[in-house]
Amino acid sequence: MLKLVAIAFLLGGCSVVVEAEEGCCMPTQWESIIGFQNATVKDGKLDVTSAGMMTSYDFDNKKVAYYADTFRRVQDYNKMMEYIIAGGLCYPSKLYVTLRNCMPDNATAIASLEMGGPKGVMIDVYDMEKVAPKTGQGLQGTMSINPKGCIPFSETLIAEDSYAFIAFMNVTSGIKDPSVFDVPSPPCPKDTDNMNSLPDELAKHWSVLPSLL
């Protein structure tokens, strides 16, 4: 379960976080299955982690949720707070990057490709450093978007000794169940004004993604 939580933490830090209000704009409400594969090299050994989860983006109400059977991560950009709920416990922390659904003006496509050949899916490929320059994680890589509707297609994230690939599958418009954004109290505290970091007992398990976290 902790591996899945670590992956959700990485996704929440960089996936489709954009920094401007001009250009290609994603739907204001959408959901997707995320397929994730991360490869790291530690002590000369290759470790590959794969996972899948659901994600819901509600730009109208400024909320994002990542969830699977054993955990949920909710980001509330109205309060600039996020909550990881796992194992009957809640880990709140502050958000520092605002949520917007449009590509920055300086994020020009570095390539346009047709996936699958003739009559395949067209994608525009962007430099991740231009798309999400303020995540604070020093990530390099690319973000691919279907220009028809500005639908996210995939991401690659590269850091020292690590390489991650994220695919957005079965993207649908709207939010089927708004309760995915609910933050249960308990276990989450009602007053989180003084909460600004996650506990060491959880953070120490994030070594599964050592270079990306």
C-alpha positions, -999 to +999 in steps of 0.1 A: +000+000+000+028+024+008+042+020-027+009+031-041+007+060-017+042+071-028+032+069-065+001+090-057+023+116-040+045+118-072+014+121-094-001+148-073+030+168-074+033+171-112+006+156-132-013+181-154-004+210-131-002+240-154+007+276-147-012+299-170-046+307-183-039+310-220-036+285-249-048+249-249-072+244-220-082+210-206-119+202-198-129+218-165-141+184-152-128+150-162-118+116-149-094+090-160-077+057-152-039+063-147-014+036-156+020+042-140+054+026-144+085+038-126+120+024-130+148+033-105+184+022-102+196+018-066+229+002-056+233-009-092+200-028-092+169-020-113+136-018-096+104-014-116+071-005-099+037-005-117+004+006-105-030+018-116-055+042-100-084+065-107-081+103-108-108+130-109-101+166-118-126+193-110-112+227-121-145+244-115-144+236-078-106+235-076-103+199-064-083+168-075-086+133-062-064+102-067-079+070-053-077+032-053-090+005-030-066+011-002-061+049-002-073+082-013-055+115-019-075+147-021-062+181-031-084+211-021-070+242-038-097+264-022-080+257+012-046+250-004-045+217+015-041+181+006-050+149+025-037+114+021-061+089+037-046+054+041-048+026+066-074+044+087-051+074+091-050+109+076-019+128+065-026+165+058-001+190+042-002+223+025-003+230-012+020+256-027+013+255-064-021+268-077-042+246-100-051+258-135-061+238-166-045+258-194-011+255-210+014+283-205+020+307-234+057+297-236+048+259-237+051+253-274+049+218-288+083+203-294+068+176-316+034+165-332+029+128-337+003+104-350+001+075-326-009+043-343-003+054-379-030+066-404-063+076-386-045+072-353-045+096-324-027+129-329-007+142-300+014+173-293+044+168-271+055+195-246+086+200-224+076+193-188+098+221-175+076+246-195+043+230-185+050+228-148+079+250-139+070+255-102+065+220-089+098+223-070+108+187-079+134+195-106+117+171-130+125+168-167+104+150-193+075+155-216+038+158-215+017+146-244-018+160-252-044+152-278-049+187-293-085+179-301-101+189-268-067+193-251-070+158-235-040+145-216-024+114-232+008+106-213+037+119-194+074+109-190+092+121-159+130+119-157+153+124-127+186+111-116+185+072-118+148+073-123+124+072-153+086+072-150+059+068-176+022+078-169-007+070-193-041+085-190-067+059-201-105+060-206-107+098-201-143+109-196-159+143-191-177+153-159-175+139-123-195+107-117-193+108-079-184+141-063-179+123-029-144+113-041-134+148-030-148+144+005-123+146+033-134+124+062-132+138+097-121+118+115-095+106+107-086+140+091-085+170+115-110+198+110-084+224+118-053+221+097-039+256+099-008+244+117-002+214+095+025+219+069+044+186+065+038+149+064+050+126+092+084+109+090+069+075+095+053+078+060+080+098+043+106+071+051+087+046+030+089+069-001+124+055-009+106+033-035+108+065-057+141+078-043+151+103-070+116+115-079+103+124-045 
